[in-house]
């Protein structure tokens, strides 16, 4: 991911001419822009927001909040992250700079769970509930480690962090590999994760498939194939699965290897990509369940 201008020379950061304002404009601003923040819109940068009451209490001790961080990031009007730029000579791993940024972040007028400092050399992110940084990288490595930054500080990460725990969708990954709907795909020994009735005509099952990485896969199949599917269920579990799939909510989840079982089937890519605010996926269409196969 290209974040910084080609003219940015990281060796000049140690120059006495490269001060706090340079860190702010040459490093922090491009990072925020790449993350999707701006001065307008839902993902907003609020610059140098002063406190109406610049004090905070630790027990009965009243402390003055002496700094106003450079950036307060808001998503849909909610404060999410404080960022303060410092000169390269400033320590952002211990001492007063961290303490002041922390005091600002936990202030009742701000109340963010995360705060960050950048001195042009390092970019460090802290959680107000933890002692050690949750992200500590060299500025020169930000482009190389952009996924780590994005998964922590992007508007999506700050509002729906669980999205980044999703496994990639097999259907979409197969499309990107060049496979088309004309290709017959065979899946042998796939452990089933769930089974559900979509409507009066179709069922769907999910399973994990290794396709260069661990993917989650959805397979839809017509009701004419339900008996062939049921015949692959071990006899000890078959009646229970049939009972659940025939009664509301018409779904079965297999949460362990003891509950799950292996199935064999052939399928082709589907043609419809389903999308919602959290994910996109392309179900495959089962053409047949294979009772026996040659090794």
N, C-alpha and C positions, 0 to 999 in steps of 0.2 A: 504494500500500500504506500503510494507516494504522498507524503504529508508536507514535507518542507520544500521550499524553493531550491532549485538546483544550485543557486548561488550561496546557500547557507554553508559556511565553512565551520565545522565543529571545532577546529583547532583555534579559531579566534575567540572562542568562549572564555578562555583564560586571559584574554587581553583586558587590561584595566578600562578600556573603552567600552567593553561589553558589560553593561550594567543592568539593573532591574528592569528598566524600560525596554531594553533589547530582548531580555528573556520574555517579557510579556508579549511583545509584538512579533518577534521572530520565531518563538517556540510555542508558547501557550495558545495564542490566538489561532495559528494553523491547526493545532490539535483539536481545539474546540470546534472549529469549522468542519473538520473531517469527521468528527463525532456526530455532527448534525445540529449543532447549536448556532443561534444567531441572535441579533438584537431584537428580532420580532418573531411572532408566531408562538406555537405551543412549547417549543424547546428553546427557552429564552435565556440569554446572558444578561444578568443585571450587574452592572459595573459599579464597584466601590459603594455598596449599599451601607449607608451609615446607620448606626443604632440610635433609636430614640432615647433609650436608657442604657448607656454604655457601661453597665455594671453587671456583675454576676456574683452569686453567693456560693461559697463552698462552706457548707454548714452555717456558722454565724459570721464567717469572714467575708467581707465585701471586697471584691477585686475589680479594678478598673480594666475594661477591655480596651487596650491601647491601639489596636490595629483595625483597619478596615480592609479586609482582603480584596484583591482585585476583581474577583469574579464570584458571583452567586448564581448557580445554575438552577433553573426552574423547569419543571415539566408539567404542563397543564396547570400552571399557577402554583404548584407545590414546590417548596424549597427542597433540593435534592443533594447539592454538592457545593462546597466552598473550595475555591482554589486561590492560592496566593503565590505570586511570583516574587522571587528573591534574587539578589545579585549572586554570581558564582562564588563569591567569597563567604556567603552566608551558609550556616549549618542548618540543614533541614532534616537531620536524623535525630537530633537531640537538642535540648535547650529551649530558650525563650520563644523562638519562632514557632515551634510545634505547640508549645503551651498557649500562645496567643491565638493561633488558628483554631485550636481545640476550644478555647473559651468562646470564641466567636460562633463556632459551629453549634455548640450546645446552648447558646443564649436563647431565651424564650421567644425572641423575635425572629430567630433563624431556624433552629432545631433541625439540622441535617444530621444524618447518621455517618456521612463521609466528609472528609476534608483532605485536601491535597496541597502539596507545596512543590514548586519547581525552581531550581536555581540555575538552570541552563545546563547543568552537568547531570543531575538526577531528577527524576520525576517520581515522587513518593506519595502514595495514597494511604490514608489512615481511616480506620473505623473508630468511632468515638468509644466503642465498648471493648476495644482491644489495645494491648500495649504495643505490639509490633506492627509494622506496616503490612497492609494486605497486598500492596504492589510497590515494588522498589526496582526501577529500571533506569539504565542510563538513557539520556535523551538521544544519544547516537544510535540506540537500539529500538527506539519507539516504532519506526517503520517496520523493522524486522519482526517485532513482537506485537504488532498492531492488534491481532486477535485478542490478546490478553487485555489490552487497553479497552477495546470496544466492548468486550464481554463484561466489563466492570463499570464503565463510565458512560456508555451511550444512553440516550433516553430510553431505549428499549430495555437495557440492562437495569436501569434504575427503577423501572416500573414493572417489568415482567421478567425478572432474572431467570425464572424457571424455564423459559423458552430455550435457553442455551444448553439445557440438559437434555433436550430432545435428541434422539438418534436421527440420522439422516433417513429420508424416505427412500426405500428401494426403487420404487417406480420412477421417481424423478432422477435418481442416480443412474438407472439403466438407460433412460432416454439420453442423458448426457454422454453415455458411452457409445452411442450410435446404434443401439439395438432398436428395432422397429416392431410394430404389431404383427408383422409377418413371421417373426421368429418364434418358434416353439421353445418354451423354457421348461425345464424339468427340475423339480425340487424333491429330493429324496431325503428322508430322515429329518424333516423339519419339525421342530418342537412347537406346538401350538400355544399361543399366549391367551387368545380369547376367541369366542364364537358369538355372533349376534345375528338376530333376524332383522334385516333392513326394512322389509315390507312383505307383502303377500307373495312376491315373486323371487326375492333374492335374500341370500345370507352373506355374511362377510366373516372372515377369520383374519387374525393377525399372528405374525410369527417374526422372530428375529432371524435375519439372513446375513451371512458374512459375504459382502461384496466389496472387497478391498478394505472395508471397515464394517463394524457391526451396524446393520441397518434394521429399521422396523419396516415391515411389509404388510400391506393390506391386500387380501385376495377376496374378490366377490365371486359368488357362484349361484347358479340358478337352482330353484327348488327341486328340479328334476335330478340333481346330483346329491341331494341330502342323504339319501339312503346309502349311496356309495361312500359318503363321508362317514356316516355313522358306523359303517362296517369296519372302519379303521380304528375305532375307539376300542380299547381293551374291554373285555366283557365285564370286568369288575366296575368300570366307570360308566358304561354305556347307558344304563337306565337312568342314572342321575343326570347325565348330560341331556338326554332326551326330555326328561321332565322339566329341566330348567329352560330349555330352548322353546318349549311349547307353552310356557307360562310367563306372565309379566314378571320382569321387564324384558323377557325374551333374549337373554344374554348369559354367557358363562365365562368366568375368568379363571385361568389356571395360573396360580401364583407361585408354584414350586414344581420341581421336576417330578415329585411324587404325584401331583395332580395332573400334570401335563402328559402328553404322549406324542409319539412321532407319527407324521403322516407323509404320504408320497402322492404327488400330483403333478400335472402339467398345466401350464398357464401361458397366457399371452398378455402383452401390455394392454391396458385399457386406453381409452381415448379422452377421458374427462379428468382434468385436474381439479380437485376440490380445494378451496381456500377459505380460511377464516382469519380472524385477526391474529391468531397465534401460530398458524402453520399452513403448509400446502402439501398435498400428497396426491399421488396417482395410483389408484388401486389397479392390480392386475386381475385378469379374468380367468378363473379356473376352467379348463376345457375338460379335464377328467381327473378323477382320483384313481391312483394306481394301486391295486390290491397287492400285486406281486410284481417284482422286477428282477431282471437278470443282473447278477453281479459281474 
